[in-house]
Amino acid sequence: MKQTLIYKLTLVLLSILFASNVTADTSPKFNLEDYEGKVIYLDFWASWCIPCRKSFPWMNRIQQKYGTDKLVVIAVNLDKKRSLAENFLLEYPANFKILYDPAGKLAKYYQIKGMPSSIIFDQSGTPVAAHTGFFKDKVQLYEQEISKLIR
């Protein structure tokens, strides 16, 4: 009985999470023009990525700090099985947009070399910074790059 209730609550939470933050199909829909005038933090991640577990809380904080009118955080999942990403998101929820790229099309286009990898775009859609990996001792640098563009 208790396990059934927990299972049902989990399904409800997942449906709420994915209804608000996740695209419906598995082909990534990412068009820089959709975010014109905003700084974009584009992050590539996978469920097996240990540093991604540290980057998600930070990305939640910066999205909340700057708001969606100035900064858009978009995380692109590269898992072949969507269920792996969904399980990850249960433990590390995202208050930013999630895209799925199981074929790795966006990752290939941006020549992603490791997990996580991020690209910061200015308001005109020009990439101005890129990082491979996520390091807590570099969080201040990441935030400086973003805040400099938002000002």
Rosetta constraint file for C-alpha pairs under 8 A:
AtomPair CA 1 CA 5 HARMONIC 6.37 0.50
AtomPair CA 2 CA 6 HARMONIC 6.29 0.50
AtomPair CA 3 CA 7 HARMONIC 6.05 0.50
AtomPair CA 4 CA 8 HARMONIC 6.14 0.50
AtomPair CA 5 CA 9 HARMONIC 6.11 0.50
AtomPair CA 6 CA 10 HARMONIC 6.07 0.50
AtomPair CA 7 CA 11 HARMONIC 6.31 0.50
AtomPair CA 8 CA 12 HARMONIC 6.26 0.50
AtomPair CA 9 CA 13 HARMONIC 6.11 0.50
AtomPair CA 10 CA 14 HARMONIC 6.06 0.50
AtomPair CA 11 CA 15 HARMONIC 6.16 0.50
AtomPair CA 12 CA 16 HARMONIC 6.28 0.50
AtomPair CA 13 CA 17 HARMONIC 6.04 0.50
AtomPair CA 14 CA 18 HARMONIC 6.00 0.50
AtomPair CA 14 CA 86 HARMONIC 7.89 0.50
AtomPair CA 14 CA 90 HARMONIC 7.53 0.50
AtomPair CA 15 CA 19 HARMONIC 5.81 0.50
AtomPair CA 16 CA 20 HARMONIC 6.41 0.50
AtomPair CA 17 CA 21 HARMONIC 6.12 0.50
AtomPair CA 17 CA 22 HARMONIC 7.62 0.50
AtomPair CA 18 CA 22 HARMONIC 4.86 0.50
AtomPair CA 18 CA 23 HARMONIC 7.67 0.50
AtomPair CA 21 CA 94 HARMONIC 7.69 0.50
AtomPair CA 21 CA 95 HARMONIC 7.06 0.50
AtomPair CA 21 CA 96 HARMONIC 6.20 0.50
AtomPair CA 21 CA 97 HARMONIC 4.81 0.50
AtomPair CA 21 CA 98 HARMONIC 5.90 0.50
AtomPair CA 22 CA 97 HARMONIC 5.98 0.50
AtomPair CA 22 CA 98 HARMONIC 4.86 0.50
AtomPair CA 22 CA 99 HARMONIC 6.13 0.50
AtomPair CA 23 CA 28 HARMONIC 7.97 0.50
AtomPair CA 23 CA 29 HARMONIC 7.90 0.50
AtomPair CA 23 CA 98 HARMONIC 6.89 0.50
AtomPair CA 23 CA 99 HARMONIC 5.93 0.50
AtomPair CA 23 CA 100 HARMONIC 7.56 0.50
AtomPair CA 25 CA 100 HARMONIC 7.79 0.50
AtomPair CA 26 CA 99 HARMONIC 7.86 0.50
AtomPair CA 26 CA 100 HARMONIC 5.40 0.50
AtomPair CA 26 CA 101 HARMONIC 6.37 0.50
AtomPair CA 26 CA 102 HARMONIC 6.99 0.50
AtomPair CA 27 CA 100 HARMONIC 6.49 0.50
AtomPair CA 27 CA 101 HARMONIC 5.93 0.50
AtomPair CA 27 CA 102 HARMONIC 7.71 0.50
AtomPair CA 28 CA 76 HARMONIC 7.99 0.50
AtomPair CA 28 CA 99 HARMONIC 5.73 0.50
AtomPair CA 28 CA 100 HARMONIC 5.62 0.50
AtomPair CA 28 CA 101 HARMONIC 5.44 0.50
AtomPair CA 28 CA 105 HARMONIC 7.94 0.50
AtomPair CA 28 CA 106 HARMONIC 7.34 0.50
AtomPair CA 29 CA 99 HARMONIC 7.30 0.50
AtomPair CA 31 CA 35 HARMONIC 7.66 0.50
AtomPair CA 32 CA 36 HARMONIC 6.74 0.50
AtomPair CA 32 CA 125 HARMONIC 5.87 0.50
AtomPair CA 33 CA 125 HARMONIC 7.33 0.50
AtomPair CA 35 CA 39 HARMONIC 7.85 0.50
AtomPair CA 35 CA 40 HARMONIC 7.49 0.50
AtomPair CA 35 CA 72 HARMONIC 7.64 0.50
AtomPair CA 35 CA 123 HARMONIC 7.86 0.50
AtomPair CA 35 CA 125 HARMONIC 7.88 0.50
AtomPair CA 36 CA 123 HARMONIC 5.87 0.50
AtomPair CA 36 CA 124 HARMONIC 5.97 0.50
AtomPair CA 36 CA 125 HARMONIC 6.70 0.50
AtomPair CA 37 CA 70 HARMONIC 7.72 0.50
AtomPair CA 37 CA 123 HARMONIC 4.32 0.50
AtomPair CA 37 CA 124 HARMONIC 6.22 0.50
AtomPair CA 38 CA 69 HARMONIC 6.81 0.50
AtomPair CA 38 CA 70 HARMONIC 5.08 0.50
AtomPair CA 38 CA 71 HARMONIC 5.49 0.50
AtomPair CA 38 CA 72 HARMONIC 6.75 0.50
AtomPair CA 38 CA 122 HARMONIC 6.98 0.50
AtomPair CA 38 CA 123 HARMONIC 4.60 0.50
AtomPair CA 38 CA 124 HARMONIC 7.74 0.50
AtomPair CA 38 CA 150 HARMONIC 7.88 0.50
AtomPair CA 39 CA 70 HARMONIC 6.24 0.50
AtomPair CA 39 CA 71 HARMONIC 4.78 0.50
AtomPair CA 39 CA 72 HARMONIC 6.27 0.50
AtomPair CA 39 CA 120 HARMONIC 7.21 0.50
AtomPair CA 39 CA 121 HARMONIC 5.69 0.50
AtomPair CA 39 CA 122 HARMONIC 4.86 0.50
AtomPair CA 39 CA 123 HARMONIC 4.96 0.50
AtomPair CA 39 CA 125 HARMONIC 7.82 0.50
AtomPair CA 39 CA 146 HARMONIC 7.35 0.50
AtomPair CA 39 CA 149 HARMONIC 6.86 0.50
AtomPair CA 39 CA 150 HARMONIC 6.68 0.50
AtomPair CA 40 CA 71 HARMONIC 5.80 0.50
AtomPair CA 40 CA 72 HARMONIC 4.88 0.50
AtomPair CA 40 CA 73 HARMONIC 5.94 0.50
AtomPair CA 40 CA 74 HARMONIC 7.39 0.50
AtomPair CA 40 CA 119 HARMONIC 7.95 0.50
AtomPair CA 40 CA 120 HARMONIC 5.67 0.50
AtomPair CA 40 CA 121 HARMONIC 5.01 0.50
AtomPair CA 40 CA 122 HARMONIC 6.69 0.50
AtomPair CA 40 CA 123 HARMONIC 7.61 0.50
AtomPair CA 40 CA 125 HARMONIC 7.83 0.50
AtomPair CA 41 CA 71 HARMONIC 7.38 0.50
AtomPair CA 41 CA 72 HARMONIC 6.20 0.50
AtomPair CA 41 CA 73 HARMONIC 4.75 0.50
AtomPair CA 41 CA 74 HARMONIC 6.23 0.50
AtomPair CA 41 CA 118 HARMONIC 6.80 0.50
AtomPair CA 41 CA 119 HARMONIC 5.99 0.50
AtomPair CA 41 CA 120 HARMONIC 4.72 0.50
AtomPair CA 41 CA 121 HARMONIC 6.60 0.50
AtomPair CA 42 CA 73 HARMONIC 6.08 0.50
AtomPair CA 42 CA 74 HARMONIC 4.96 0.50
AtomPair CA 42 CA 75 HARMONIC 5.91 0.50
AtomPair CA 42 CA 76 HARMONIC 7.43 0.50
AtomPair CA 42 CA 118 HARMONIC 5.40 0.50
AtomPair CA 42 CA 119 HARMONIC 5.16 0.50
AtomPair CA 42 CA 120 HARMONIC 6.28 0.50
AtomPair CA 42 CA 121 HARMONIC 7.91 0.50
AtomPair CA 43 CA 73 HARMONIC 7.58 0.50
AtomPair CA 43 CA 74 HARMONIC 6.14 0.50
AtomPair CA 43 CA 75 HARMONIC 4.55 0.50
AtomPair CA 43 CA 76 HARMONIC 5.99 0.50
AtomPair CA 43 CA 116 HARMONIC 6.77 0.50
AtomPair CA 43 CA 117 HARMONIC 5.72 0.50
AtomPair CA 43 CA 118 HARMONIC 4.26 0.50
AtomPair CA 43 CA 119 HARMONIC 6.56 0.50
AtomPair CA 44 CA 75 HARMONIC 5.72 0.50
AtomPair CA 44 CA 76 HARMONIC 4.72 0.50
AtomPair CA 44 CA 77 HARMONIC 6.03 0.50
AtomPair CA 44 CA 78 HARMONIC 7.11 0.50
AtomPair CA 44 CA 107 HARMONIC 7.28 0.50
AtomPair CA 44 CA 112 HARMONIC 7.84 0.50
AtomPair CA 44 CA 115 HARMONIC 6.69 0.50
AtomPair CA 44 CA 116 HARMONIC 5.40 0.50
AtomPair CA 44 CA 117 HARMONIC 5.19 0.50
AtomPair CA 44 CA 118 HARMONIC 6.17 0.50
AtomPair CA 45 CA 49 HARMONIC 6.88 0.50
AtomPair CA 45 CA 52 HARMONIC 6.37 0.50
AtomPair CA 45 CA 75 HARMONIC 6.89 0.50
AtomPair CA 45 CA 76 HARMONIC 6.11 0.50
AtomPair CA 45 CA 77 HARMONIC 5.06 0.50
AtomPair CA 45 CA 78 HARMONIC 6.20 0.50
AtomPair CA 45 CA 115 HARMONIC 5.64 0.50
AtomPair CA 45 CA 116 HARMONIC 4.86 0.50
AtomPair CA 45 CA 117 HARMONIC 7.06 0.50
AtomPair CA 46 CA 52 HARMONIC 7.42 0.50
AtomPair CA 46 CA 77 HARMONIC 5.44 0.50
AtomPair CA 46 CA 78 HARMONIC 5.39 0.50
AtomPair CA 46 CA 79 HARMONIC 5.52 0.50
AtomPair CA 46 CA 85 HARMONIC 6.99 0.50
AtomPair CA 46 CA 115 HARMONIC 7.03 0.50
AtomPair CA 46 CA 116 HARMONIC 7.50 0.50
AtomPair CA 47 CA 52 HARMONIC 7.80 0.50
AtomPair CA 47 CA 77 HARMONIC 7.86 0.50
AtomPair CA 47 CA 79 HARMONIC 6.76 0.50
AtomPair CA 47 CA 84 HARMONIC 5.99 0.50
AtomPair CA 47 CA 85 HARMONIC 5.40 0.50
AtomPair CA 47 CA 88 HARMONIC 5.63 0.50
AtomPair CA 49 CA 53 HARMONIC 7.18 0.50
AtomPair CA 49 CA 115 HARMONIC 6.28 0.50
AtomPair CA 49 CA 116 HARMONIC 7.09 0.50
AtomPair CA 50 CA 54 HARMONIC 7.50 0.50
AtomPair CA 51 CA 55 HARMONIC 6.38 0.50
AtomPair CA 51 CA 115 HARMONIC 7.66 0.50
AtomPair CA 51 CA 116 HARMONIC 6.90 0.50
AtomPair CA 51 CA 133 HARMONIC 6.91 0.50
AtomPair CA 51 CA 134 HARMONIC 5.79 0.50
AtomPair CA 51 CA 135 HARMONIC 7.61 0.50
AtomPair CA 52 CA 56 HARMONIC 6.14 0.50
AtomPair CA 52 CA 115 HARMONIC 7.40 0.50
AtomPair CA 52 CA 116 HARMONIC 5.96 0.50
AtomPair CA 52 CA 134 HARMONIC 7.19 0.50
AtomPair CA 53 CA 57 HARMONIC 7.58 0.50
AtomPair CA 53 CA 92 HARMONIC 6.74 0.50
AtomPair CA 54 CA 58 HARMONIC 6.99 0.50
AtomPair CA 54 CA 134 HARMONIC 7.54 0.50
AtomPair CA 54 CA 136 HARMONIC 7.89 0.50
AtomPair CA 55 CA 59 HARMONIC 6.05 0.50
AtomPair CA 55 CA 134 HARMONIC 6.29 0.50
AtomPair CA 56 CA 60 HARMONIC 6.16 0.50
AtomPair CA 56 CA 92 HARMONIC 6.54 0.50
AtomPair CA 56 CA 93 HARMONIC 7.56 0.50
AtomPair CA 56 CA 94 HARMONIC 6.74 0.50
AtomPair CA 57 CA 61 HARMONIC 6.32 0.50
AtomPair CA 57 CA 92 HARMONIC 7.34 0.50
AtomPair CA 57 CA 94 HARMONIC 7.87 0.50
AtomPair CA 58 CA 62 HARMONIC 6.31 0.50
AtomPair CA 59 CA 63 HARMONIC 6.02 0.50
AtomPair CA 59 CA 73 HARMONIC 7.05 0.50
AtomPair CA 59 CA 96 HARMONIC 7.94 0.50
AtomPair CA 60 CA 64 HARMONIC 6.18 0.50
AtomPair CA 60 CA 94 HARMONIC 6.27 0.50
AtomPair CA 60 CA 95 HARMONIC 5.69 0.50
AtomPair CA 60 CA 96 HARMONIC 6.87 0.50
AtomPair CA 61 CA 65 HARMONIC 5.93 0.50
AtomPair CA 62 CA 66 HARMONIC 6.05 0.50
AtomPair CA 62 CA 67 HARMONIC 7.95 0.50
AtomPair CA 62 CA 143 HARMONIC 7.85 0.50
AtomPair CA 63 CA 67 HARMONIC 5.48 0.50
AtomPair CA 63 CA 68 HARMONIC 6.76 0.50
AtomPair CA 63 CA 71 HARMONIC 6.58 0.50
AtomPair CA 63 CA 72 HARMONIC 6.84 0.50
AtomPair CA 63 CA 73 HARMONIC 6.26 0.50
AtomPair CA 63 CA 95 HARMONIC 7.50 0.50
AtomPair CA 63 CA 96 HARMONIC 6.91 0.50
AtomPair CA 64 CA 68 HARMONIC 7.89 0.50
AtomPair CA 66 CA 70 HARMONIC 6.01 0.50
AtomPair CA 66 CA 71 HARMONIC 5.89 0.50
AtomPair CA 67 CA 71 HARMONIC 6.00 0.50
AtomPair CA 67 CA 72 HARMONIC 7.71 0.50
AtomPair CA 68 CA 72 HARMONIC 5.39 0.50
AtomPair CA 70 CA 150 HARMONIC 6.52 0.50
AtomPair CA 71 CA 150 HARMONIC 7.62 0.50
AtomPair CA 72 CA 96 HARMONIC 7.54 0.50
AtomPair CA 73 CA 96 HARMONIC 5.68 0.50
AtomPair CA 73 CA 97 HARMONIC 6.52 0.50
AtomPair CA 74 CA 96 HARMONIC 6.21 0.50
AtomPair CA 74 CA 97 HARMONIC 4.87 0.50
AtomPair CA 74 CA 98 HARMONIC 5.88 0.50
AtomPair CA 74 CA 99 HARMONIC 7.23 0.50
AtomPair CA 75 CA 96 HARMONIC 7.50 0.50
AtomPair CA 75 CA 97 HARMONIC 6.30 0.50
AtomPair CA 75 CA 98 HARMONIC 4.93 0.50
AtomPair CA 75 CA 99 HARMONIC 6.19 0.50
AtomPair CA 76 CA 98 HARMONIC 5.86 0.50
AtomPair CA 76 CA 99 HARMONIC 4.67 0.50
AtomPair CA 76 CA 100 HARMONIC 5.61 0.50
AtomPair CA 76 CA 101 HARMONIC 6.45 0.50
AtomPair CA 77 CA 85 HARMONIC 6.93 0.50
AtomPair CA 77 CA 98 HARMONIC 7.17 0.50
AtomPair CA 77 CA 99 HARMONIC 6.14 0.50
AtomPair CA 77 CA 100 HARMONIC 4.88 0.50
AtomPair CA 77 CA 101 HARMONIC 5.84 0.50
AtomPair CA 77 CA 102 HARMONIC 7.29 0.50
AtomPair CA 78 CA 100 HARMONIC 6.42 0.50
AtomPair CA 78 CA 101 HARMONIC 5.09 0.50
AtomPair CA 78 CA 102 HARMONIC 5.00 0.50
AtomPair CA 78 CA 103 HARMONIC 7.43 0.50
AtomPair CA 78 CA 104 HARMONIC 6.09 0.50
AtomPair CA 78 CA 107 HARMONIC 7.92 0.50
AtomPair CA 79 CA 84 HARMONIC 6.82 0.50
AtomPair CA 79 CA 85 HARMONIC 6.62 0.50
AtomPair CA 79 CA 100 HARMONIC 7.87 0.50
AtomPair CA 79 CA 101 HARMONIC 7.43 0.50
AtomPair CA 79 CA 102 HARMONIC 5.45 0.50
AtomPair CA 80 CA 102 HARMONIC 4.58 0.50
AtomPair CA 80 CA 103 HARMONIC 7.20 0.50
AtomPair CA 81 CA 85 HARMONIC 7.37 0.50
AtomPair CA 81 CA 102 HARMONIC 7.24 0.50
AtomPair CA 82 CA 86 HARMONIC 6.29 0.50
AtomPair CA 82 CA 100 HARMONIC 7.62 0.50
AtomPair CA 82 CA 102 HARMONIC 7.84 0.50
AtomPair CA 83 CA 87 HARMONIC 6.13 0.50
AtomPair CA 84 CA 88 HARMONIC 6.31 0.50
AtomPair CA 85 CA 89 HARMONIC 6.16 0.50
AtomPair CA 86 CA 90 HARMONIC 6.39 0.50
AtomPair CA 87 CA 91 HARMONIC 6.88 0.50
AtomPair CA 88 CA 92 HARMONIC 5.97 0.50
AtomPair CA 88 CA 93 HARMONIC 7.84 0.50
AtomPair CA 89 CA 93 HARMONIC 4.62 0.50
AtomPair CA 89 CA 94 HARMONIC 6.79 0.50
AtomPair CA 94 CA 98 HARMONIC 7.78 0.50
AtomPair CA 101 CA 105 HARMONIC 6.47 0.50
AtomPair CA 101 CA 106 HARMONIC 6.83 0.50
AtomPair CA 101 CA 107 HARMONIC 7.83 0.50
AtomPair CA 104 CA 108 HARMONIC 5.93 0.50
AtomPair CA 105 CA 109 HARMONIC 6.16 0.50
AtomPair CA 106 CA 110 HARMONIC 6.16 0.50
AtomPair CA 107 CA 111 HARMONIC 5.85 0.50
AtomPair CA 107 CA 112 HARMONIC 5.16 0.50
AtomPair CA 108 CA 112 HARMONIC 6.30 0.50
AtomPair CA 112 CA 117 HARMONIC 6.50 0.50
AtomPair CA 113 CA 117 HARMONIC 7.41 0.50
AtomPair CA 113 CA 132 HARMONIC 7.14 0.50
AtomPair CA 114 CA 132 HARMONIC 5.93 0.50
AtomPair CA 114 CA 133 HARMONIC 6.77 0.50
AtomPair CA 115 CA 132 HARMONIC 6.64 0.50
AtomPair CA 115 CA 133 HARMONIC 5.75 0.50
AtomPair CA 116 CA 132 HARMONIC 6.10 0.50
AtomPair CA 116 CA 133 HARMONIC 4.94 0.50
AtomPair CA 116 CA 134 HARMONIC 6.46 0.50
AtomPair CA 117 CA 130 HARMONIC 7.37 0.50
AtomPair CA 117 CA 131 HARMONIC 5.56 0.50
AtomPair CA 117 CA 132 HARMONIC 4.32 0.50
AtomPair CA 117 CA 133 HARMONIC 5.68 0.50
AtomPair CA 117 CA 134 HARMONIC 7.67 0.50
AtomPair CA 118 CA 130 HARMONIC 5.52 0.50
AtomPair CA 118 CA 131 HARMONIC 5.21 0.50
AtomPair CA 118 CA 132 HARMONIC 6.53 0.50
AtomPair CA 119 CA 127 HARMONIC 6.56 0.50
AtomPair CA 119 CA 128 HARMONIC 7.59 0.50
AtomPair CA 119 CA 129 HARMONIC 5.77 0.50
AtomPair CA 119 CA 130 HARMONIC 4.34 0.50
AtomPair CA 119 CA 131 HARMONIC 6.57 0.50
AtomPair CA 120 CA 127 HARMONIC 5.69 0.50
AtomPair CA 120 CA 128 HARMONIC 5.82 0.50
AtomPair CA 120 CA 129 HARMONIC 5.14 0.50
AtomPair CA 120 CA 130 HARMONIC 6.23 0.50
AtomPair CA 120 CA 146 HARMONIC 7.50 0.50
AtomPair CA 121 CA 125 HARMONIC 5.27 0.50
AtomPair CA 121 CA 126 HARMONIC 5.13 0.50
AtomPair CA 121 CA 127 HARMONIC 4.19 0.50
AtomPair CA 121 CA 128 HARMONIC 5.61 0.50
AtomPair CA 121 CA 129 HARMONIC 7.25 0.50
AtomPair CA 122 CA 126 HARMONIC 5.47 0.50
AtomPair CA 122 CA 127 HARMONIC 6.46 0.50
AtomPair CA 122 CA 128 HARMONIC 6.54 0.50
AtomPair CA 122 CA 149 HARMONIC 6.22 0.50
AtomPair CA 123 CA 149 HARMONIC 7.66 0.50
AtomPair CA 129 CA 145 HARMONIC 7.69 0.50
AtomPair CA 134 CA 138 HARMONIC 7.71 0.50
AtomPair CA 135 CA 139 HARMONIC 6.73 0.50
AtomPair CA 138 CA 142 HARMONIC 6.38 0.50
AtomPair CA 139 CA 143 HARMONIC 6.18 0.50
AtomPair CA 140 CA 144 HARMONIC 6.08 0.50
AtomPair CA 141 CA 145 HARMONIC 6.26 0.50
AtomPair CA 142 CA 146 HARMONIC 6.46 0.50
AtomPair CA 143 CA 147 HARMONIC 5.96 0.50
AtomPair CA 144 CA 148 HARMONIC 5.88 0.50
AtomPair CA 145 CA 149 HARMONIC 6.62 0.50
AtomPair CA 146 CA 150 HARMONIC 6.37 0.50
AtomPair CA 147 CA 151 HARMONIC 6.24 0.50
